[in-house]
Amino acid sequence: MSNTPTIIQPNAITSARYDYSVTEKKVIYRIISHIQDKMKKGIDETLFGDLILFIPMQDLVTSSHYNRVKEDLKTLRKKSFEIIAPEQIDKSGKGEHGWLDVGFVNWTEYNKNTGMVEFEVSRRIMPYLIELAKGFTSYSLQVALSLKSAYSQRVYEFCCRFRGTGVWNISIEEFKTLLLIENEKAYIGKDANGNLKKRVIEVAKKEIKALYDKGDCDLYFVYDFKKTGKVFTDIKFKIFSTQNPNHEPQKEESRQYVFNFFRDHFREEHEQPFVKKAMTGLFNKNGFNSFASKISGKLEQFYDFKIKIDDLKRLTRHILKEDYQIQ
């Protein structure tokens, strides 16, 4: 990990609202990395105008999906994202936020003979790539390019931003707004939080943790939905990093996973004595890690609609009785 390239990204971009595909984001990562290299060489930022860059097509494709890359590059040229400026006070004393609506790329061109994609970066984005003094997020280029989900890329960036504190708290609505999914049907209504977990956060968690386990990523996270009164309103991400070696990641993650499992699937009043007995028994037997591993496959079957909630509960009780003598 120590020898892999690192990107330093301004927080104005990390926190910006945008919706990019994995291929589009790979191009953006390359742009930021290139700008950083130029800065390291001491190039005066006033020399930056529109910037021409080249990326090998092979770095952008997966399973030789060249047509998909072409479409992604076309849409990248047309897409923009919004950066909100600090509140500006006018002569009347009233404040209003300024904004910049900008895209990364002016045009793209693929040369089949050289295998290179050439593109021009908008000069209007340059100040936000250069003004690192206002705050930055440092993350691994290798990890960013390895992630297959655009949601995983975004969550990884934010985990990197808050790895120093080890905690990232955000409201559910703000989280959906950052990912531009607040108006999607799947994330509205009674199934919204379940879909957010399954389709966004769990995907990111699984991808990032897999890279961490391979030694290719220096962090991973666990999370918990928090209530205000009786309504879930916030998400707490707990970030485990090699920079914070004092944490007990495996123990903490498994305990939290098991707690979340019982909280989400054993909600009835009459089930609470059983839940308390199960949590106490697993704690006394140091069984959180093994139970989390055993139940994860059953939970995936439930999420994929292969088993019903009653079957999930029955299987859970069976595992606890047979393997941990808890009933």
N, C-alpha and C positions, 0 to 999 in steps of 0.2 A: 504493500500500500504506500510506503513512504516514497517510492520512486515514480508513482503514477502522477500524471499532470493534475493540477488543481486549478479550478476556475474560481475567480473572485468576482462575484456578481453583486452589483448595487442592490440594496434592499428595495429601492424604488421599483426595480424590475421584478424581484422576488415576490413583492406584494401586489404587483399589478394584476388587473383582471384581464385574462386572455384565455383563448381556447385553441390550443395547437395540438396537432397529431404528433405521434412519436417521431416520425420522419422530420416534420417541421421543427420540432424541438431540437433534434440532433443538429440541424443546420444552425440554429440559434446558439447552441452550446459551442459549436465550432467558431462562430463569429466572436463570441465573448472570449474564448481562449486565444484567438488570434489578436484581439485588441490588447489583451493582457500581455502577450508576448512582446508586442510593440512598445508597451509602456515600460516593460522591464529593460528594453534596450535604450530607453531614454529619449524616444521620439517625442518631439513637442506636440502637445495635443492640438495646437493651433494649425498644424499641418493636415489634420484630418478633414477631408471632404467626403464625398461619396467614395466608398472603399470597394475595390474589386478583389474577390476571393475565389479560390478554387477548392473543391472537395471531390475526391474520387467517388464515382458513382457506387463502387463496391462498398463504400463505408455507409451508404444510405439504404441499401436494399437488404431484404431478408427473403430467403428462398427465391431469389431472382425475380422479385415482383417489381420489374422496372416500370411498368405502366402505373402502378400504385405510387411509386416515387414521383413520376411525372405529374400526376394529379395533385399530389401533396405539395410539390414545389409551385405549381400554378396557383393553388389556393393560398399558399404562404405569401405570394406576392400581393394578393388581394386583401389579406387579413390585416387587421390593426389591433392594437391594444391601447388601453387608456391608462395614463399616469395622472393621478390627481395631485395637484400642487398644494403646498400649504395654504391655509386661509390668508387671503390678502385683504387688508383693511383699506377702504377708500377714505376720501376726505370727510365723508359724513359719519365716519366711525363704524360703518357697517362692514361686515366681513363676507367674503365669498371665495370659494375655492376656484383656482384656475385649473386648467386641464390641458393635456396634450394627447391627441389621438394620432398614433404613429404606427407604421409598420417597419419591419426589419429590412425587407428586400425590395429593391426597385425593379429588378428583372433577373431572370435565370436563363441559362443556355447550356445544353448538354452537347458535348462533342464526342461522338461515338468512337472516333479514331484514337483519341487520347484517353477516353474513359473518364473525363473530368467534367464536373458540373461547375460552370462559372456563374457568379452572381454578384450583384452590386448591392452594398449595404447603404441604407439611407443615412445621410449625414445628420439628420435630426435626432437619431437615436444615440449618436456619439457622446454627447454630454453625460448621458445616464450610464454609459459604459465606463466613463473616465472618472466621474466624480465619486471616487471611492471613499473620500473623507466623510461623506454623509452617512456612511454605514454600508457594510458589505456582508455577503454570504459566501463562504468558501466551501467548495464541494469538489469531489473527485470527478474529473471528466470521464474516466473509465466507468465509474458507476452510473453516471448520468446517461451515457451512451448504451449501457447494458440493459437498462430497464425497458420493459416491453410495453408498459402502460403509461399513457400520458398522465394519468392520475398518480401513478407511482413516482414519476419524475417530479411532479409538483410537491407531493408530500415529502419526498426526499429533500428537496430544496429547503422546505420549511424546517425539517428536522435538523438540517445542517445549520440553519440560521440560529436555532435555539439549543444547539447541543451544549453550549457553554453552561446554561442554567439547568439543562436536563429536563425541562418542562416546557410544553407549549400548550397554553390554554386558549381556546377559541370557541365562540358560540357556534352552534350548529348552522344557523342561518348565515353567519359570516363565512363559514367554511364553504357552504354551498355557493355563496356569491363569488368567492375567489375562484372556484372551479367552473363558474358560469353554468351551473346546473340547477339554480334555484327555481327556474320556471319549467323544468322538465317534469313530466307527469309522474315518473317513477319516484321522484323525491318530494312529492306533495301528498299530503293526506296520511292516513293511518299506517301505511306501509313505508313511509318515507325513510324513517330511521333504519329499518331493517334493510332496505335497499341500499342506503348509504353505507352501511357496514359491509354488506355482501359484495357490492359492485365496485366500491371505491376503496374504503379503508382496508378491508381484509386483503384485497388484491395487492395494494401497496405494501402492507405488512408482510405478506408472504414473499413477494419478490425481493424486498430489501433484506429480510431475514435470511433468505437463501444465499444472497451474495455475502452477507456477514458470516454465515457458517462456512462458506468456502474461503474466507479470508480476503475477499475482494472488496469489502465495504467496512468502514470503521464504525458504523453505528446501526442500530435498529430501534424499533419502538414498540411499546404496548400502549393501549389506550382504554379509556373508560368514558361512557356517556354519563353526564352529571345532571341531576334534577334541580329545578327550582320549584319548590312545592311538589306537586305530583307530575310535573311535565319535564321531560328531558329537554334541556336548553343548551347545554355546553358539551364540548369534548375536551378531555384532558389527555394529551399525548405525553408519555414518559419516555425519554430518549436515553438509551444506553449506548455509550460511546467508549472507545478505547482511550479517549481523553478523560473519561470519568471512571477510572478503574475501581473506585471504591464501592460502586453499586454491586448488588447481588442479582444479576440479570435473570438467570435461569429460574431461581427460586421465586423472585418477584413476579416474573412474567407468568409462570404457571399458576401461582396463587391467584393472580388477577384474572387469568383466563377462566379458572374454575369458578371463581366468585361471579364473574359476568355470566357464565353458563347457567348457574343456578338462578341468578337474578332474572335472566331473560326468559327461562323456560319452565321454572317452577314458581309461578307467581301467586297461586291460590293461597288463601289464608291457612287452610288445613295442611298445606304442604310445608309450611315454614318450620315446624319442629323437625321434619325429616331433613330439610336443608341444613339446619343448625347442627344436627347430629352428623351429617355427611362432612361438613366443613371441619368440625372438631375432630372427627375420626381421621380424616386425611391429614390434618395437621399433626396429630399425635403419631401417625404412622409414617410421617415424612413422604406422603404419597401424592402430593400435588403434581409433580413432574410426570409420574407414570400415569396417573388418572387423566391428566390433560391430553397425553398422547393417545390413550385408549379411546377417549370420547370424541376426539377431533374428527375421526373418520365418520362416526355416527352423525355428528353435527353437519358434516358436508352432505351426507345423504338427505338429511332433513332440509337443508337449504336448496338442494336440487330436486325437492318434492318426491324423493324416492321412498321416504317413510313419513308417517304422520307424527304429530306431536305426542300422541298417546304411546306410539311405538318407541319414540325417542326416550320418553320417561321410563317405560318398562325396561328398555335396554340399560338405561343408566342405573336403575335399581339393581338389575341383575349383576352388572359389573361390580358395583359397590358390595353386594352380598358375597359373590363368589371370590373376588380378589382381595377384598379388604375387610370382610366380615362386618360390614356396616349395613344395618337394615332397620 
